[in-house]
Amino acid sequence: MLSEYLKSKGIWYRFIEKPIETGHTLESALSVNLNPEKVSKSLVILDNKNNAYVVIIPGNKKLNFSKVKKAFNLKKVHLALPEKAKNYSGYDPGETPPLSYFNIKAVGLDKDFLKHETMFGGGGSKKLIIELKVDDVIKLNNAIVDDFCD
């Protein structure tokens, strides 16, 4: 599904098979010696009306909810429960790529990714990591680029 979407958009990508199957992209990425600053966590955030947002941050950082509220002009936000996140993103936690979502109102990308030409994220399955160009992630998501981390 993910590869078909990317091909239809003419987007360059590369899949890397994980040596271990985990629910944590960062853990798997480190096992193949990827730079943790380039590995993304795509987090599903809900507002007080259950509108969903995805915030993509480096795997080695922590999300700052105050910065999320400010960037999206929201009063209250919380992390979606892992078992509910798939209803919004279309992917289980640990599989979620940095684009191609199911039911998301907006996407935010942490500004630290701008230091790199490419980034890595969940590859749509527990067995894959995907590498994408940062510019493509911004463009396809119409992402808000901001500081989202502590």
C-alpha positions as CSV (number, residue, x, y, z in Angstrom):
1,M,0.0,0.0,0.0
2,L,2.7,2.5,1.0
3,S,4.9,1.8,-2.0
4,E,2.0,2.1,-4.4
5,Y,1.2,5.5,-2.9
6,L,4.8,6.7,-3.2
7,K,5.1,5.4,-6.8
8,S,1.8,7.2,-7.7
9,K,3.3,10.5,-6.5
10,G,6.7,9.9,-8.2
11,I,8.5,10.0,-4.8
12,W,12.0,8.5,-4.2
13,Y,12.1,6.1,-1.3
14,R,14.1,3.1,0.0
15,F,13.0,0.3,2.2
16,I,15.4,-1.3,4.8
17,E,14.4,-4.6,6.3
18,K,14.6,-4.6,10.1
19,P,16.9,-7.2,11.5
20,I,14.4,-7.6,14.4
21,E,10.7,-7.2,14.4
22,T,9.7,-4.6,17.0
23,G,7.1,-2.0,17.6
24,H,9.8,0.6,18.0
25,T,11.3,2.0,14.9
26,L,14.2,3.7,16.7
27,E,15.2,0.4,18.4
28,S,15.3,-1.3,15.0
29,A,16.9,1.6,13.3
30,L,19.8,1.7,15.8
31,S,20.4,-2.0,15.1
32,V,21.2,-1.2,11.5
33,N,23.4,1.8,12.6
34,L,21.1,4.7,11.5
35,N,21.6,8.1,12.9
36,P,18.9,8.5,15.7
37,E,18.5,12.2,14.7
38,K,17.3,11.1,11.2
39,V,14.9,8.4,12.5
40,S,11.3,9.7,13.0
41,K,8.6,8.9,15.4
42,S,5.2,9.7,13.9
43,L,2.9,10.4,16.9
44,V,-0.8,10.6,16.7
45,I,-2.1,13.5,18.8
46,L,-5.8,14.2,19.5
47,D,-7.4,17.5,20.4
48,N,-10.4,17.9,22.7
49,K,-12.8,17.2,19.8
50,N,-10.9,14.0,18.8
51,N,-9.5,15.6,15.6
52,A,-6.2,13.8,14.9
53,Y,-2.9,15.3,14.1
54,V,0.4,13.6,13.4
55,V,3.6,15.1,14.8
56,I,6.8,13.7,13.4
57,I,9.8,14.1,15.7
58,P,13.3,12.7,15.9
59,G,13.4,9.3,17.5
60,N,15.9,10.5,20.1
61,K,13.7,13.4,21.4
62,K,10.6,13.9,23.5
63,L,7.4,15.6,22.4
64,N,6.6,18.9,24.0
65,F,2.7,19.2,24.2
66,S,2.8,23.0,24.7
67,K,4.7,23.4,21.5
68,V,2.1,21.2,19.7
69,K,-0.8,23.3,21.0
70,K,0.9,26.5,19.9
71,A,1.8,25.2,16.4
72,F,-1.7,24.0,15.7
73,N,-3.5,26.7,17.7
74,L,-5.2,24.2,20.0
75,K,-6.2,24.4,23.7
76,K,-5.9,20.8,24.7
77,V,-4.0,17.8,23.2
78,H,-3.1,14.3,24.2
79,L,-1.4,11.4,22.7
80,A,-3.7,8.8,21.2
81,L,-3.8,5.5,22.9
82,P,-1.6,3.0,21.0
83,E,-4.6,0.7,20.3
84,K,-6.5,3.7,18.8
85,A,-3.8,5.4,16.8
86,K,-4.3,3.1,13.8
87,N,-7.9,4.4,13.5
88,Y,-6.4,7.8,12.5
89,S,-3.0,7.0,10.9
90,G,-3.9,3.7,9.3
91,Y,-0.8,2.1,10.8
92,D,0.0,0.3,14.1
93,P,2.6,2.0,16.3
94,G,6.1,1.2,15.2
95,E,5.0,0.9,11.6
96,T,3.8,4.5,11.0
97,P,5.7,6.2,8.1
98,P,6.2,9.9,8.0
99,L,3.5,10.3,5.4
100,S,0.4,8.7,3.8
101,Y,-2.2,8.8,6.6
102,F,-5.8,7.8,6.9
103,N,-7.8,10.3,8.9
104,I,-5.5,13.2,9.9
105,K,-6.4,16.9,10.1
106,A,-2.8,18.2,9.9
107,V,0.8,17.1,10.1
108,G,3.7,18.7,12.0
109,L,7.4,18.0,11.3
110,D,10.1,18.9,13.8
111,K,12.5,21.5,12.3
112,D,15.5,19.4,13.3
113,F,14.9,17.2,10.2
114,L,15.7,20.2,8.0
115,K,19.4,19.6,8.8
116,H,19.2,16.4,6.7
117,E,18.4,15.6,3.1
118,T,16.7,12.3,4.1
119,M,15.0,10.8,7.1
120,F,13.9,7.4,8.2
121,G,10.6,6.2,9.7
122,G,8.3,3.2,10.0
123,G,7.9,1.4,6.7
124,G,4.2,0.5,7.0
125,S,5.0,-2.9,8.6
126,K,6.9,-4.2,11.7
127,K,9.5,-5.6,9.3
128,L,10.4,-2.4,7.4
129,I,12.0,1.0,7.8
130,I,11.6,3.6,5.0
131,E,14.0,6.3,3.9
132,L,12.5,9.4,2.3
133,K,13.6,12.9,1.3
134,V,12.7,15.4,4.0
135,D,11.4,17.9,1.3
136,D,9.0,15.2,0.0
137,V,7.7,14.5,3.5
138,I,7.0,18.2,4.0
139,K,5.4,18.6,0.5
140,L,3.2,15.5,0.6
141,N,1.9,16.2,4.2
142,N,1.6,20.0,3.6
143,A,3.4,19.9,7.0
144,I,3.8,22.6,9.5
145,V,7.6,22.8,10.2
146,D,8.2,23.9,13.8
147,D,10.0,23.1,17.0
148,F,7.9,20.3,18.6
149,C,10.5,18.9,21.1
150,D,11.8,19.6,24.6
